Amino acid sequence: MNLLRKPGAIVVAALALAVLPSAAEAHDGSHPFVNCTDAYENGYANIPKGDEHYGTHLDRDGDGIGCDNPPAGFEPAPDTAAEQPDNDLAKTGPTDNTPYFAAAGMSVLLAGTALTVAMNRRRANQ
């Protein structure tokens, strides 16, 4: 029975590592707005998750839209996207989460290998 506890602990650790990147996401100081008042004063509202101006500190209700209650008389910032060429190219390459996904995948593979070895040893001893 002790052989099953070690692989179980490995699986739990692998799952914890897989969840860690999303749970540890924090404000890194690169967001331009301190709060929604600052965003509204600069002409930004309804900032979607993934936008360079989005921050979890701007999305209190957690719906993926930051600063979604602009005050009366709010005037949006001029649209600078219209001035830029239309580049519908996919963003490729690694992200900040790539090492975590690789580590989680390796952990799952190692846990599966350890479980297989443990089960084979247990069958051999019977």
Secondary structure, DSSP 8 states (H G I E B T S, - for coil): -HHHHHHHHHHHHHHHHHHHHHHT----S--S-SSHHHHHHTT--SEETTSTT--GGG-TT-SSEES----TT-------GGGS--------S--TTHHHHHHHHHHHHHHHHHHHHHHHHHHHH-
